Amino acid sequence: MAQPSVILATGSYDHTIRFWEAKSGRCYRTIQVQESQVNRLEITPDKRYLAAAGNPHIRLYDVNSNSPQPVMSYDSHTNNVMAVGFQCDGNWMYSGSEDGTVKIWDLRAPGCQREYESRAAVNTVVLHPNQTELISGDQNGNIRVWDLTANSCSCELVPEVDTAVRSLTVMWDGSLVVAANNHGTCYVWRLLRGTQTMTNFEPLHKLQAHNGYILKCLLSPEFCEPHRYLATASSDHTVKIWNVDGFTLEKTLTGHQRWVWDCVFSVDGAYLITASSDSTARLWSMSTGEDIRVYQGHHKATVCCALHDGAEPSAA
């Protein structure tokens, strides 16, 4: 099976994962995930595998196969897995779960290698670009930095007491971190440069982005430079695009009929894919703010999407 240059996948409460031709909108593969909903999807840096976070397992599927069976299952979480991602070389995977833990998995070995206890349901985990720190956000409003070198929690922040942190995002150069919460607020910190650790959070901005929940926040990728954007996806049915220089509103993406759960930028930041409770995913032009493709096929809420349209690390 020839590997597509653009891999786009969506996950739904209908217990399926769908792979799409990004340009035509055609669904070319459907995986049935019988035992669980799909909460989060992530593609490995080499484009070979798709991780699907469910309840309570993480399944790894071969992108270039038609097999409905996962090639690997990661099983030590005990509740919904809400976050999953990969280290830049693809050697290890990280995850966060409503069981209150953040875990690290070596993809070349079975089992969980490390576990960190957050003491509250973990909603979001991101890896700092330095590849040595994980940042988690939980249901009680805590943000924690896990230093993988020291193997400990190096920093704790509570931007708003008892307000769940839904989503975290870090700028590609490690200069900013943004946390979005259930009150529609984004907290922005500058991460002070020149230090090996990133425990120096300097408050930069508080952005009242939406009246509803923010379900996902995402900073634009490196190849979007010199433009820097923050996308916020909300229960108010919209995605807003903010200019990071001053946090002014650039565009509001309207078209989804229900909650927007997830979003992902193309590698050059020219496009945004979104996933919604209206059962669709959409492709948006960042220059016009218009939706240029609707991906229809799921029968229930589409809650996560993954896109890899860049080069593999070995080809870069």
Secondary structure, 3 states (H helix, E strand, C coil): CCCCCCEEEEEECCCEEEEECCCCCCEEEEEECCCCCCCEEEECCCCCEEEEECCCCEEEEECCCCCCCCCEEECCCCCCEEEEEECCCCCEEEEEECCCEEEEEECCCCCEEEEEECCCCEEEEEECCCCCEEEEEECCCCEEEEECCCCEEEEEECCCCCCCEEEEEECCCCCEEEEEECCCEEEEEEECCCCCCCCCEEEEEEEECCCCCEEEEEECCHHHCCCCEEEEEECCCCEEEEECCCCEEEEEECCCCCCEEEEEECCCCCEEEEEECCCCEEEEECCCCCEEEEECCCCCCEEEEEEECCCCHHHC
